[in-house]
Amino acid sequence: MTLKVGVGARVGPFMVMDVIAAANQLTATAKADEPRVIHMEVGQPGGGAPEPARRAAACALAAAESLGYTETLGLMALRSRIAEHYQEWYRLSLQSSRVAVVAGASAGFPLAFLAAFHHGDTIALATPCYPPYLNVMEALGLKPLILEADETTGFQPTVERLAALPVKPDGLLIASPANPTGSMLRPDDLAALAVYCEHTGIRLISDEIYHGLTYGQRAVTAASFSRSAIIINSFSKYFSMTGWRIGWMIVPEDLVRTVECLAQNLFICAPHVSQVAALAAFEAHSELAARRDGYARSRGILLDALPRAGYRKLSPADGAFYIYADASHTGMDSAEVCAKMLAEQRIAITPGHDFDRGRGASFVRFSYCATEADVAEAARRLTAGLV
């Protein structure tokens, strides 16, 4: 008898994880005289959690009291501090009751999708995009509605593209700064999208996990323009706490209880020790700003080196720590480009297939959140002209 498999079997791989595995295998089998692998395939900040967060976690672990379950929506002190963060960064008064602490942004997306949509609903989003958006939607029975974006729209959706769709979508997912392009919506364009969605009954979900990592234009939050939008953010990127699995949502009042009930059943709560560390991370802005300045210098190194290495069509790279590069000049599929670069130059990067199912064969993504020394060495290898 053949047993059925679940709908999850239709979900595609997150190819960057395969690149990581190949890079790790190459490292494990490398000879002593071979160059080490430089990791530019994943968006993992190289510095680790900031000092106040590490110190707070150590104190919590050493204390006698149990680090057990918290309230599902998170420690009230952390929820209140996140609300204060919105006043400090965006001049936005926000009720802490609308803040939901979650086990990373990765937990926030299924909570948002399940709370706001029904099976079969459509969610519009621009590609290239972060691949789990599509994979999670499809696993939950939602239908992604692709808006192909390019340099003419700043790799972002527009009201015009949204209004031109033959059927009004149930939701719109935006990301600014975006992965993989680093592109950003200008404040007036974000406001226009938010107002359009509010007026037409489209639920807006705004991925803001790269806020704090911008190089010129300052990021604005969709919560400034819409009370019905769902905001998803994380301590993983600006705060450099990827492995702690801690993030947050700003939830419209009508969905707070729904998100709470879903989280109770799916996750119970975010890790207690991570919540303690996250609260302390707000004391580390000087340390984190210095790291951002390092990313900016690494960005400059790559923006100089990549055209000299043949990669002349690059994404805007206004924020985050990625550059999305057209690799069509190589004459190879992007997966072949990545495999060749790993084998010959010992640089791990990500093929565009992960981010754009239709056009990804022509693009690769470089992440520059490794150490500045590693980025400089990668630039040297790239301009040696092997790939």
N, C-alpha and C positions, 0 to 999 in steps of 0.2 A: 504494500500500500504506500502510495506517495502522499506525504503530508503537505498541506498548504504552507506557504510562507507568507509573512505579513506584508503590508503595504510598504514597510520600510525597505524591503528588498529592491524597490525601484529607485531608492536614493543613491545617487552617484557618490564616488569617493571625493574627499577633500584632498586634491592631488599634492598640495604642499607637504602633507604628512608623508607621502611616498618619497618626495624629494629629501626630506629630513632623514628618512630611513636609509636611502641610498648614500647620503653624505656620511651618516654615522658608520655605515658598513665600510665605506672607503677609508675613513679614519681608522677603523679597527684593524684593517688589513694593510695599512700603509707601511712602507719601509722607512727606516730611520732617516734616510737622506732625501725623502720626498717632501715637498711643501705640504704644510697642514691645510686642511679645508677651512675656508672662510665662509661663514654662514650669513648669506644675504637672502635667504629664502623665506624667513618667517619674521613676523612682527613682534619679536620678543626683545624688549629693552635690555641692554647689556649690563646695566648697573645694579639690578635687583631692587628689592624694596628699600625705600629711603630709611635713614637711620632712626627717626622717631618711631616709625612703624615697627622696625625690628626690635627696638628697645621695649615698646609697649607689649609686643607679643611675648618677649622673654619674661617680662614681669608677670604677665597673665599666666603663663605656663608654670612659673615658680610659685604662684600664690596657692593658697590652700583651697580656695573655693573652686567649685567644679566649672569647667567650661562646657556646659551642657546646652540643651536647646534654648534658643531665645524665642521671643515672639516672632511669628512668621514674617511679619513685615520688617523685622530688624530691631536692634537696640534703639530705644527712643533717643538716646544721646547722639547716636550716629545719624538717625533720620533728621533730627533737629540741626545737626552740623551741616548736613547736605543742603538743607533749606537755606541756611546762612550762606553757604557757598554761592547760591544763586543770587542772593542780594549783593555779595561782594563782587562777583564776576560779571553779572548781567544787569544789576540794579533791578532785580525782579523779586517782588515780595511773594513768597511761596509758602503755603501751609505745609508743615511737616507731615500732616496726616495724608498728604498726597504722595509722599516718598515711600517707595517699597525697596528695601534692601534685598538683593537677590544674589544667587551663586554665580556671579559673573554675568556679563551681557549675554552670554550664550544661553543662560536660563531665562533672561528677560524676553528674548524673541518668542519662544513658544508660549510664554505666559501672555504676551501681548496678542499674538495671533489667536490663541484660544479664547481670550477674554473679549476680543472685538469682532470676531468674524465667525461665520458659519461654514460648514463643509460645502465646498464648491464655490465659495466667494472668490473674487479676483482681487489681486493686489498688484498695482502697477509699480514698476521700479526701473531705473535706468541701468543699462549694462555698458561697460564692464562693472561688476559689482562683487562684493564678498560672497563666495559661493554658498555658504550655509544658509543665506537668505532663501535661495531657491530650494535647496535640499530640505530645509525644515518646513517650508510652505507645502511642498509636495508630499512630505511624510504626513502632514496634518490634513491632507485633502483639499488644500487651497490651490488656486490656479495663478501662478505668476503671469503678469502681463508685461512683456518686455518692451521697454522704450530704448531703442538703440541710440546711444549718445556718442558724440565724438568731440573734436576740438571746436566745432561750430557752436555747440551749446555748452562749452566748458566741461564736457563729460558729465553734465548734470541734466535732470529733467527740466522742462519748462511748462508753464501754464498752457502755452499754445499747443505743445505736443500732447498734453493731458486732455485738453478740450477737443482735440481732433480725433480722439479715439472713437471708434464706432459705437462702443458701449461704455457707459460710465463705470469705472471700477469701484469696488467697495472700499478699497484702501489705496494709499500711496506710501511707499517706503522711500525715504531719502537718507543720505549720509553726507555730512559735510563737517570736516574733511572726509574724503571718501577713500576707501580701500578698493582697488589697487592704485588709483590715479593720483591721490593726494589733492584732487580738485575740491574747490569750495563754492558754495552758493554765496553770491553777494547778499548782503542784508535785505535789499529791496526785492531781490528775486525770491529769497526764502519767505519774506512776508507775503509776496503775491501768491506763492503756492499755498501757504497756510490759510490765507483768507479765501482763496478759491475752494480749497477742500472744505473749509468750514461752511461756506455758503451753499455748496452743492451736495453736502452729506457724504463726503469721502473721509474716512478715518485716516488721519496722518500719523505715521510712525517715523520718528526722527532718531537716527543712530548718531549719537554725539560723542562716541568713545574716544575720538582723537582731539577733543577740545583741550586747549592748553598747548597743543603742538601745532602752531601756525607760524608762518614766516613772512610777516607783513600784515595782511588783512587779519583782523581779530574775528574769531568765531562768534556767532550769535546763536541763541537757542530758539527753537521753534516754540517753546513755551511762552516766549515774549509776545507771540502773535496769535496763539490759539490755546484756549483752555480745553479743547477736545483732543488735542494731540497727545500721543504717548511718546515720552522721551526715554531713551535708553542710553545709559552711560556706564562707565566701568572704571575701576581702579587699576586696570591692567596696563594702560598705555602711558598717559601722562604721569601717573603715580607709580609706574614700573612694578606692578604687583600681579604679574600674569598668573603665577602658580597658586596664588592665594584664593582664586575663584571668588571674587567679590565685586559686585557692581550695584547699580541702582536703576530704578525706573521712576519717572514722574508720571503719575497716573491721573487721568481725569476723574473727578469726583464720582461720576456715575459708574466707574469701573473698579474703584478701590476694593470694594468687598469681593467682587468677582475674582480679581487678581489674588487677593488674600486666600480665598477658598481654594483656588487652583494651586497656589504655592503650598498650602497646608498639605494637600494630597500628593503633590508631585515631589516636593523638596523638603518639607517641614520648615526649614529655615536655612539661611546662609551660615557657613561655619562661624562659630562664636569667636574663635581666636582671630579669624580674619576680620571680623567686624571691629574688634578691639584695635587691631593694627591699622585698619582703614581710618578709624577716628583719629588716631595719632598722625596719620599721613598728612592731614591738613596742616600740620605744623611744619611741613618740610618744603614749603614753596620755594625758598631760596635754593635749596639743594636741587629741586626739580627744575627750576628755571635754568640753572647751570647746565643740567643735562640737555634741556631743550636747545640751549646755545651750542652744545656739542653736536646735536643732530643737524643744526643749521650749518655748521662748518662742514660736516660730512656730506650734506646735501650739495653744498657748493663744490666740493671735490668731485662728486659724481657728475653734476651738471657740466663740469668742465671736461671730465674724462670720457664720458659716454659718447659725445659727438666725435671725439678724436678716435674712438674705437669703432666708429661706423654707425652708432645708434643716434641718428640725427633727428628723429621724430619722437619727442618725449611729451608726456603728460604735464600739466601745469605744475604739479608738485607744490601747491600752495600750503599744504599742511600734512599732518601725519608724518610717516617716515618711509614713503615709497616713491619710486619713479616707475611709471609704466612706459615701456619702450617698444617702439615698432622694430621688429626683428626681421621684417620681410626681405631686407637686403642680403640676408645670409642665404636665402634660397632654401632654407630648411623649415620644417615644422618646429614650433616653439618647444615642444618636448625634446626634439633632437638637439636644438640649440642648448637647452639646459643640460642635457646629458653630456654633450661635447664639452661644454664649459666646465662641468664638474670633473670630467675625466682629464682634460688637458690643462686647465688652469686652477683646478681645485677651488672653484668658486661655485657655491650652491645658490641658484636663483630659481624662480617659480615660473612655469609655463603659463601662458595666457588662457589655456583651456579652462583653468580653474575659475576664471572671472568672466568669461564671455564664450558661451557655447557656440555661437555662430562665427565669431571673428578671432577667437583666442589663439588660433594656430599661428597668427602673425605677430604676437606680442609676448613679451616677458616682463616680469616684475622684479625690480631690485629693491631690497629693503636696506635702509642705511641706519638702523638703530643699533648696529654692532658698535664696538669701540672705534674711535676715530682712527686709531692705528690700523685696525683691520680694514676699514674703508679705504684708507690711503694705500694699503698694500694691494687691495683688490683693484683699485684704479691703476696702479702700476702694472699689474698683470693684464688687465683689460687692454691697456694701450700698447702691450707687447704685440697685439695683433693676431693672437691665435684663433679667436672666435669672433 
